[in-house]
Amino acid sequence: MLNRLVGMFNREQADVPPQRAGATESEPAAKPAEKAPSVMRREAMLGRDQKVAAYTFMLRRALDEARDSDLPDVQRLYDETLLGNLQRMDIARLLGQRQAFVPITPASLYLPLIDGWPAAGTVWMLKLDAQTAVDEPLLARVAELKTRGFQFAVQADEGVRPERHALLQLADYVLMEVSSEDIPAITAQLAAISKVAAGKKIVATDVQTLEAFHMCHKLQFALFMGPFITRHENLGSPVMGPSRAKVLDLMNRVRTGAEQAELAAHFRQDPALSVRLLRYVNSPGMGLMNKIGGIEQALMVMGQDKLYRWLTLILFTGGQAQELDHALLENALVRGRVAEQLAGRALFAKARDEIFVAGLFSLLDVVMRMPMEQVLKQISLPAEITEAITAQRGPYAPYLALAIACEQDDQSSIEALAGQIGRDVADINGVHMDALLWAQQLSGDV
């Protein structure tokens, strides 16, 4: 099935979108897409189990485009560029594991690309404004696409308008902005939606804090997105749990070249960690023919580099269970993988491995609930990693900065950073999608 989808996407890339009104044969409508922003950014959506359930993908707009963003030609160009980038990223690979919420104007539902798009897992987020006419042709198009398996989402404040009730009733998801944390206003809007179209899945957007997440969770929202996932909350005086302290101790021993027997002895002092090590070594991803039952044998198979990486991952899930640990782990894995893969063959394997660790560690302050300086004091790291994380300087810094930019709306330095490391901007999107898929698989094995 995946091969058929990949083949379908490759064929669709040859299609030329229809021309704009007034375009000539020598100036096809798709040509201006070269001027449109090409670097994607993602934002995770968590399910009620606090694990990543979906992603939404967006383009960064150049600052001088903002004033024209509501013009129909600009909107169409934006949508064509977004869809083209997702197509080149081979988003079909993601849709087997996660949903993809794709923002698009209703007019773009008629683009030829839509007819060849994989339906399963795709949710079209309809961008409505005051001028958008919800007429019979649009409703018929939405209904037709739903019969193919596509799903739709609309913004709550637009969908509750009386002239758009028919569209709201066709939608599967309703997006509600909750940054105000105004409970009476939010519950009133929920009631208004339920009155028009009961049973819709409500998505909380722009969730700023854990408290807001808890509020929306109690109100039975289905999905949650916003900076709360990686937000640096007020940490107060955190205390590290004993399990994470043991993991940090082991990491320091690995980094300083401890003998295998010494490491095995420390693992045996923590039965839970030993079980996790054996489970990981025997997981399908390791590809071993025979099962391993001993700690020393497991350490031999892992080797010090893989063991150090694995221990870094365990820092995210090795302590007392905390909210969002799994989502943070997946986000950190993506960061590390993107940074590592962007290094490509430009750096030696050891440097690429350290860049990966820098990506993972860039979120340890969030998962461990303590300032980064305090985290880094407790572990021996090469200066290049510490400098990249804390000062955004040094040889690893541009790789980490590009990886973080994939999840933030940071427009100022993408092209400069890509040029600095000798990579085309177009490379970043493909690396990003590969990292998302890799992280999903690996986080399930940890």
C-alpha positions as CSV (number, residue, x, y, z in Angstrom):
1,M,0.0,0.0,0.0
2,L,2.8,2.4,0.9
3,N,4.6,1.7,-2.4
4,R,1.4,2.5,-4.3
5,L,1.0,5.8,-2.4
6,V,4.6,6.7,-3.1
7,G,4.2,6.0,-6.7
8,M,1.0,8.0,-6.8
9,F,2.8,11.0,-5.3
10,N,5.7,10.7,-7.8
11,R,3.2,10.8,-10.7
12,E,1.3,13.7,-9.2
13,Q,4.5,15.8,-9.0
14,A,4.4,16.0,-12.7
15,D,1.0,17.6,-12.8
16,V,0.8,21.4,-13.5
17,P,-1.8,23.3,-11.5
18,P,-4.3,25.2,-13.5
19,Q,-3.3,28.7,-14.6
20,R,-4.6,31.8,-12.8
21,A,-6.9,34.2,-14.7
22,G,-4.8,36.2,-17.0
23,A,-1.8,33.9,-17.0
24,T,-0.2,33.1,-20.4
25,E,1.2,29.8,-21.7
26,S,4.7,31.3,-21.2
27,E,4.0,32.2,-17.6
28,P,2.2,29.3,-15.9
29,A,0.4,29.9,-12.6
30,A,2.7,27.6,-10.7
31,K,5.9,29.6,-11.5
32,P,5.6,32.2,-8.7
33,A,5.7,29.4,-6.2
34,E,9.5,29.8,-6.2
35,K,9.0,33.1,-4.4
36,A,6.8,31.5,-1.7
37,P,8.3,30.3,1.6
38,S,9.5,26.7,1.3
39,V,10.5,25.6,4.8
40,M,7.8,23.7,6.7
41,R,7.2,23.9,10.4
42,R,5.2,21.4,12.4
43,E,3.1,21.6,15.5
44,A,2.2,18.5,17.4
45,M,-1.4,17.6,18.6
46,L,-1.7,15.4,21.6
47,G,-4.5,13.0,22.3
48,R,-6.3,12.6,25.6
49,D,-3.6,10.0,26.5
50,Q,-1.0,12.9,26.3
51,K,0.8,11.2,23.4
52,V,1.3,12.7,19.9
53,A,-1.8,11.9,17.8
54,A,-1.4,14.3,14.9
55,Y,0.7,17.0,13.4
56,T,-0.3,20.2,11.6
57,F,2.1,21.6,9.0
58,M,2.5,25.2,8.0
59,L,4.7,27.4,5.9
60,R,6.6,30.4,7.2
61,R,5.6,33.5,5.4
62,A,8.1,36.2,4.6
63,L,7.5,39.3,6.6
64,D,6.7,41.4,3.5
65,E,3.9,38.9,2.5
66,A,1.8,39.3,5.7
67,R,0.0,42.4,4.4
68,D,-1.2,40.6,1.3
69,S,-2.0,37.3,2.9
70,D,-5.8,37.7,2.5
71,L,-5.7,38.2,-1.3
72,P,-7.1,35.2,-3.2
73,D,-4.0,34.8,-5.5
74,V,-1.7,34.9,-2.4
75,Q,-3.9,32.3,-0.6
76,R,-3.9,30.0,-3.6
77,L,-0.1,30.4,-4.0
78,Y,0.4,29.6,-0.4
79,D,-1.8,26.5,-0.6
80,E,-0.1,25.2,-3.7
81,T,3.3,25.7,-2.1
82,L,2.2,23.9,1.1
83,L,0.7,21.0,-0.8
84,G,3.7,20.7,-3.1
85,N,6.1,20.7,-0.1
86,L,4.0,18.0,1.7
87,Q,4.0,16.0,-1.5
88,R,7.8,16.2,-1.9
89,M,8.1,15.2,1.8
90,D,6.1,12.1,0.9
91,I,3.5,12.7,3.6
92,A,1.9,9.4,2.8
93,R,4.5,7.8,5.0
94,L,3.3,9.7,8.0
95,L,-0.4,9.1,7.5
96,G,-0.1,5.5,8.5
97,Q,0.9,6.5,12.0
98,R,-0.4,10.0,12.6
99,Q,-3.1,12.3,11.3
100,A,-2.0,15.3,9.3
101,F,-4.1,18.5,9.8
102,V,-3.5,20.6,6.6
103,P,-4.7,24.2,6.5
104,I,-6.2,25.1,3.2
105,T,-8.7,27.7,1.8
106,P,-12.0,26.3,0.5
107,A,-11.2,27.4,-3.0
108,S,-8.2,25.1,-3.0
109,L,-10.3,22.1,-2.5
110,Y,-10.8,22.1,-6.3
111,L,-7.0,21.9,-7.1
112,P,-6.0,18.7,-9.1
113,L,-3.6,17.8,-6.3
114,I,-6.6,17.2,-3.9
115,D,-8.0,14.4,-6.1
116,G,-4.8,12.4,-5.9
117,W,-4.2,13.0,-2.2
118,P,-4.2,10.1,0.2
119,A,-7.5,10.4,2.2
120,A,-6.8,8.2,5.2
121,G,-5.3,10.4,8.0
122,T,-5.7,13.7,6.1
123,V,-7.8,16.4,7.8
124,W,-8.3,19.5,5.8
125,M,-8.4,22.5,8.1
126,L,-10.6,25.0,6.2
127,K,-9.4,28.6,6.5
128,L,-12.5,30.7,6.5
129,D,-12.7,34.5,6.6
130,A,-15.5,37.0,6.4
131,Q,-15.5,36.9,2.6
132,T,-15.7,33.1,2.3
133,A,-19.0,32.0,0.8
134,V,-20.4,28.7,2.1
135,D,-22.5,27.9,-0.9
136,E,-24.0,24.7,-2.4
137,P,-21.0,23.9,-4.6
138,L,-18.6,24.1,-1.6
139,L,-20.9,21.9,0.6
140,A,-21.2,19.4,-2.3
141,R,-17.4,19.3,-2.7
142,V,-16.8,18.8,1.0
143,A,-19.5,16.0,1.1
144,E,-17.9,14.4,-1.9
145,L,-14.4,14.4,-0.4
146,K,-15.8,13.0,2.9
147,T,-17.1,10.0,0.9
148,R,-13.5,9.3,-0.2
149,G,-12.3,9.2,3.5
150,F,-11.1,12.8,4.0
151,Q,-12.0,14.6,7.2
152,F,-12.5,18.3,7.8
153,A,-11.9,20.8,10.6
154,V,-13.3,24.3,11.0
155,Q,-12.6,27.1,13.4
156,A,-15.2,27.4,16.1
157,D,-15.8,31.1,15.8
158,E,-16.3,30.8,12.1
159,G,-18.4,27.6,12.1
160,V,-21.0,28.9,14.6
161,R,-22.1,31.7,12.3
162,P,-25.6,31.0,11.1
163,E,-24.7,31.1,7.4
164,R,-22.1,28.4,8.1
165,H,-24.0,25.9,10.1
166,A,-24.3,23.5,7.2
167,L,-20.5,23.4,6.9
168,L,-20.1,22.9,10.6
169,Q,-22.4,19.9,10.5
170,L,-20.2,18.3,7.8
171,A,-17.0,19.0,9.8
172,D,-15.4,16.2,11.9
173,Y,-13.3,18.5,14.1
174,V,-13.8,22.0,15.5
175,L,-10.8,24.0,16.5
176,M,-11.2,26.3,19.5
177,E,-8.6,28.9,20.6
178,V,-8.3,28.7,24.4
179,S,-5.3,31.0,25.2
180,S,-7.6,33.2,27.2
181,E,-8.4,30.4,29.6
182,D,-11.7,32.0,30.1
183,I,-13.8,29.0,31.3
184,P,-17.2,30.6,31.0
185,A,-16.5,31.8,27.4
186,I,-15.1,28.4,26.4
187,T,-18.0,26.5,27.9
188,A,-20.4,28.8,26.2
189,Q,-18.8,28.2,22.8
190,L,-18.8,24.5,23.4
191,A,-22.5,24.7,24.1
192,A,-23.1,26.7,21.0
193,I,-21.3,24.1,18.8
194,S,-23.1,21.3,20.4
195,K,-26.5,23.0,19.8
196,V,-25.7,23.3,16.0
197,A,-23.7,20.0,15.5
198,A,-23.5,17.7,18.4
199,G,-20.8,15.0,18.6
200,K,-18.0,16.9,17.0
201,K,-14.4,16.3,18.2
202,I,-13.1,19.6,19.7
203,V,-9.5,20.6,19.3
204,A,-8.0,23.0,21.8
205,T,-5.5,25.3,20.1
206,D,-3.0,27.7,21.5
207,V,-2.9,25.9,24.8
208,Q,-0.3,27.9,26.7
209,T,0.1,26.1,30.0
210,L,-0.3,22.7,31.8
211,E,-3.2,24.3,33.8
212,A,-4.9,25.2,30.5
213,F,-4.4,21.6,29.3
214,H,-5.9,20.2,32.4
215,M,-8.9,22.5,32.1
216,C,-9.5,21.5,28.5
217,H,-9.0,17.8,29.3
218,K,-11.8,18.0,31.9
219,L,-14.0,19.7,29.3
220,Q,-13.6,16.7,27.1
221,F,-11.6,18.2,24.3
222,A,-10.3,15.5,22.0
223,L,-6.9,17.0,20.8
224,F,-4.6,19.6,22.3
225,M,-2.0,21.8,20.6
226,G,0.1,24.7,21.7
227,P,3.4,25.7,23.4
228,F,2.4,24.0,26.7
229,I,4.1,20.8,25.3
230,T,7.6,22.2,25.5
231,R,7.0,25.2,27.7
232,H,9.5,26.1,30.4
233,E,7.2,26.4,33.4
234,N,8.1,28.1,36.7
235,L,10.4,25.4,38.1
236,G,10.7,26.6,41.7
237,S,13.0,24.2,43.5
238,P,12.8,20.9,41.7
239,V,14.2,17.7,43.0
240,M,15.5,15.0,40.7
241,G,13.9,11.5,41.2
242,P,16.2,8.6,42.1
243,S,15.8,6.8,38.8
244,R,16.9,9.8,36.7
245,A,19.9,10.3,39.1
246,K,21.0,6.7,38.5
247,V,20.7,7.2,34.7
248,L,22.8,10.4,34.8
249,D,25.4,8.5,36.9
250,L,25.5,5.7,34.3
251,M,25.9,8.2,31.5
252,N,28.8,9.9,33.2
253,R,30.5,6.5,33.7
254,V,29.9,5.6,30.0
255,R,31.3,9.0,28.9
256,T,34.4,8.5,31.0
257,G,35.1,5.0,29.7
258,A,34.0,2.8,32.5
259,E,34.6,-1.0,32.0
260,Q,31.7,-3.2,31.0
261,A,31.7,-5.1,34.3
262,E,31.4,-1.9,36.3
263,L,28.4,-0.8,34.2
264,A,26.8,-4.2,34.5
265,A,27.1,-4.0,38.3
266,H,25.3,-0.7,38.4
267,F,22.6,-2.0,36.1
268,R,22.0,-4.9,38.5
269,Q,21.4,-2.4,41.3
270,D,18.3,-1.2,39.4
271,P,16.2,-4.2,38.3
272,A,13.6,-1.9,36.5
273,L,16.4,-0.3,34.4
274,S,17.9,-3.7,33.6
275,V,14.5,-5.0,32.4
276,R,14.2,-2.0,30.1
277,L,17.7,-2.5,28.7
278,L,16.9,-6.2,27.9
279,R,13.6,-5.3,26.4
280,Y,15.2,-2.7,24.2
281,V,18.0,-5.0,23.0
282,N,15.5,-7.7,22.2
283,S,13.1,-5.3,20.4
284,P,12.5,-5.8,16.6
285,G,14.4,-2.6,15.8
286,M,17.7,-4.1,17.0
287,G,17.3,-6.9,14.5
288,L,18.9,-9.7,16.6
289,M,18.5,-13.3,15.5
290,N,18.6,-14.7,19.1
291,K,17.2,-13.3,22.3
292,I,19.6,-11.9,24.9
293,G,19.1,-12.7,28.6
294,G,22.1,-11.2,30.4
295,I,23.1,-7.7,31.2
296,E,26.8,-8.0,30.2
297,Q,25.8,-9.5,26.9
298,A,23.3,-6.8,26.3
299,L,25.9,-4.1,27.0
300,M,28.3,-5.8,24.6
301,V,25.7,-5.8,21.8
302,M,24.8,-2.2,22.5
303,G,28.3,-0.8,22.5
304,Q,29.1,2.4,24.3
305,D,27.8,4.8,21.7
306,K,24.4,3.2,21.4
307,L,24.2,2.7,25.2
308,Y,24.8,6.4,25.8
309,R,22.1,7.3,23.3
310,W,19.7,4.9,24.9
311,L,20.4,6.2,28.4
312,T,19.7,9.7,27.1
313,L,16.3,8.6,25.9
314,I,15.6,6.9,29.3
315,L,16.1,10.3,31.0
316,F,12.7,11.3,29.4
317,T,10.8,8.3,30.7
318,G,13.0,6.8,33.4
319,G,11.8,8.8,36.3
320,Q,8.5,8.9,38.1
321,A,5.9,9.1,35.4
322,Q,5.2,12.7,34.6
323,E,2.8,14.4,32.2
324,L,3.8,14.8,28.6
325,D,7.0,12.7,29.0
326,H,6.2,10.6,25.9
327,A,5.3,13.7,23.8
328,L,8.5,15.4,24.9
329,L,10.6,12.3,24.1
330,E,9.2,12.2,20.5
331,N,9.8,15.9,20.1
332,A,13.4,15.6,21.3
333,L,14.0,12.6,19.1
334,V,12.9,14.6,16.1
335,R,15.2,17.5,17.0
336,G,18.2,15.2,17.5
337,R,17.5,13.3,14.3
338,V,17.0,16.4,12.2
339,A,20.2,17.9,13.5
340,E,22.2,14.7,13.0
341,Q,20.9,14.1,9.5
342,L,21.5,17.7,8.4
343,A,25.1,17.2,9.3
344,G,25.2,14.4,6.6
345,R,28.7,13.6,5.5
346,A,30.1,17.0,6.3
347,L,31.1,15.8,9.8
348,F,32.6,12.7,11.2
349,A,30.4,10.0,12.9
350,K,31.5,11.1,16.4
351,A,30.4,14.7,15.7
352,R,27.1,13.6,14.2
353,D,26.4,11.5,17.3
354,E,27.2,14.4,19.6
355,I,24.9,16.7,17.5
356,F,22.1,14.1,18.0
357,V,22.7,14.2,21.8
358,A,22.6,18.0,21.7
359,G,19.1,17.8,20.1
360,L,17.9,15.4,22.8
361,F,19.4,17.4,25.6
362,S,17.9,20.6,24.4
363,L,14.6,19.6,26.1
364,L,15.9,17.9,29.2
365,D,15.3,21.0,31.3
366,V,11.6,20.7,30.4
367,V,11.3,17.0,31.1
368,M,13.3,17.1,34.3
369,R,11.6,20.3,35.6
370,M,14.9,22.1,36.4
371,P,17.0,24.9,34.8
372,M,19.2,23.7,32.0
373,E,22.3,24.9,33.8
374,Q,21.4,22.7,36.7
375,V,20.9,19.7,34.4
376,L,24.2,20.1,32.6
377,K,26.1,20.4,35.9
378,Q,25.2,16.8,36.7
379,I,26.6,15.2,33.5
380,S,29.9,15.2,31.7
381,L,29.4,16.5,28.2
382,P,31.8,17.8,25.5
383,A,32.0,21.5,25.4
384,E,30.6,21.7,21.9
385,I,27.3,20.2,23.1
386,T,27.0,22.5,26.1
387,E,27.9,25.5,24.1
388,A,25.3,24.7,21.4
389,I,22.5,24.2,23.9
390,T,23.2,27.1,26.3
391,A,24.8,29.8,24.2
392,Q,23.8,28.8,20.6
393,R,27.5,29.0,19.6
394,G,30.0,26.5,18.3
395,P,30.2,24.0,15.5
396,Y,27.0,22.2,16.5
397,A,24.8,25.3,17.0
398,P,23.5,25.8,13.4
399,Y,22.4,22.2,13.2
400,L,20.5,22.4,16.5
401,A,19.0,25.8,15.5
402,L,17.7,24.5,12.2
403,A,16.1,21.5,14.0
404,I,14.4,23.7,16.5
405,A,13.2,26.0,13.7
406,C,11.2,23.1,12.2
407,E,8.8,23.4,15.1
408,Q,8.8,27.1,15.6
409,D,7.8,30.1,13.5
410,D,11.3,31.4,13.3
411,Q,11.7,33.2,10.0
412,S,14.8,35.2,10.5
413,S,17.7,32.8,9.9
414,I,16.6,29.6,8.1
415,E,18.3,30.4,4.8
416,A,21.4,31.8,6.5
417,L,21.7,28.6,8.7
418,A,21.2,26.3,5.7
419,G,23.9,28.2,3.8
420,Q,26.2,28.0,6.8
421,I,26.1,24.2,6.9
422,G,26.1,23.9,3.1
423,R,22.6,22.5,2.7
424,D,19.8,23.6,0.3
425,V,16.7,24.9,2.0
426,A,14.8,22.3,0.1
427,D,16.7,19.5,1.8
428,I,15.3,20.4,5.2
429,N,11.7,19.3,4.6
430,G,12.7,15.8,3.5
431,V,15.0,15.4,6.5
432,H,12.2,16.6,8.7
433,M,9.7,14.1,7.5
434,D,12.3,11.2,7.8
435,A,13.0,12.3,11.4
436,L,9.3,12.3,12.3
437,L,8.9,8.7,11.0
438,W,12.1,7.5,12.7
439,A,11.2,9.1,16.0
440,Q,7.7,7.5,16.0
441,Q,9.3,4.0,15.7
442,L,12.1,4.5,18.1
443,S,10.0,6.1,20.9
444,G,7.8,3.0,20.9
445,D,10.7,0.8,21.6
446,V,12.2,2.8,24.5
